[in-house]
Amino acid sequence: MRGSTPPPSGIVVSCLALGLLLVAGCTPPRLPAAAVAPPAPGETPAAEAPSVAAEDGGAPAMDPVPKVIRRIAAEQKELVEQSQAMASELRDARGRPRALAEANELASELARLSAAVDGADSDTLDALVSQLGLLDTRISLLHEKLRTATDRTTAVLVE
């Protein structure tokens, strides 16, 4: 190999050091041995430990429903309330009752699904999340239509 010069050793060392830092930064953090250790015989694992009620002065009881499901329902409820408010402001005398009826129907369906979430088992929660996803689509479509109809969108070109 005529005419080629070997790279300076400082560059090679720097590249190796950078590579090691990247690899070391990508490894997952190690958990302490106490967090990984299995429970002693006869001891209840932390995940299966009975929850302590807030009235007993202990920590609040753990909610069996995942927070993400409650958050989805709360966001949908907020959109439905906004849609109901926008529907009542529509200028079209025939469109206003139809939009209000659709918003009220979505609100009652959301209330039914939200009430069914409490006390539901895992399989039922899976089905409810699927139904909430479908309902979310309907709520979002109505909300966007009402935003456009009430001129509350920035997508409308003003000339």
N, C-alpha and C positions, 0 to 999 in steps of 0.2 A: 504494500500500500504506500506508494510514493506520494508525497505531497500532503498526506494527512497527518495532523498532529494530534497526539492524545490530549483529551480534555484535562484541564488543570485539576489537580486533586481536590482543591477547595470546592469546586463546583460539584464534583462527585459526592463529596462528603455532605454538602448542603442538600443535594437532592435526596440522598439516603436519609438524612435527618428529617427532612420534610415528609418523606414517605412514611417513616416510622411515626411521626406525630399524627399524620392523617389516619393511619391504621389504629393507633392507640386511642384517638378521639372517637373512632367509630365503634369501638367495642362497647357493649352494654355495661353499665355500672354493676359492680358486684354488690349483692345484698349481704348484710351482716349474717353471720351464722345463726343468730337467734331468730331472725325473720324466716329462715329457710328450714329450721329444725322442726321435725314433726312433733306433735303433741305427745306428752307422756301417756302411757297406758291409763285409761280411766279418765283422762282429761278431755274436755270438750274443745274441739278446734275453734279458733276465733271466728271463723266464718259461720259456724253452726251454733255459736254461743247464743243463749236466749237474750233478747234485747231488754234493756232496762227502761221502764217507763219514766217519763219526765216528772210525773207526780211523786215518784219515790225519791226525788232529789238526785238521781243519777243522770247520765247522759240521755238525751232524747232518743226515743225508739227509732230504729232504722226503718225507713219507708220501704216496703216491699216492691213498690213500683219504681222503676228507674226514672231518674230525673229527666232524662231526655224525652220520655213520653209526656211527662207533665209540661215540659217546656214547649213541645210541639202543640199540645192542646191549648196552652196559654197564648201562644202566638196566633193560632187560628182563631181563638176567641177574640183577640184584639182586632184582627182583620175583619171578622164578621161584624163587630161593633162599628168599625170605621165604615164598612160597606152599608150598614143600616143607616148611618148618619148621612152618607153621601146619597143613598137612594131617596131619602126624604127631601133632599135638596134638588132633585131633578126637576127641570122645567117642563118636561113632557107630562101632561096630565094622564095619559094612558100608560106611559112607561114607568111612572113613579110607583103605582100599586103593584105592577108586575115585579119590579126590582125589589120592592119591600117584601113581597111574598117570597121571592127566591131567597133573599137574605134571611128572613125569618125561618124558612124551611132549613137552611143551612145551619142556623143557630140552634134549632131544636135537634137536628141530627148530631151536631157537635156536643150538645148537652147530654144526649143519650149515650154517645160513645165515652164521654168524659166520666159519666156516672158509672159506666160498666168497667172502667179501669180499676176502680177501687175494689180490692178483694179478688181480683182475677188471678188465675193461675198462669203459668208460663205460656202454655199453648194458647190460651184465650188472649193473653197480652200480644202474642205474635199476630193473631188475627185482627185484634183491635188496631195495632200499628199499621197493618196493611190497609184497613178501612180508613184510618186517619190520613194515610198518604193519599188515597183516592179523594177523600173529602178535601184535603189541602189543595189539590188541583182545582176542584170546583170552586173553592173559596177564592183562590188566587185569580182565576179567570173572571169571576164576578167583580172582584175588587179592581182589576185592571180595566174592565169595561166601564165601571162607574167612575174611575179616575179620569178616563178619557171623556166620558159624557159630562162630567162636572168641571172640565178644563183644569184638572189638578195634576197635569202631567207636563213635563218639560219637553216631551217629544212633539208637542204641537208647535208647528212653525208659525211664528207671529210675523206678519208682513206689514 
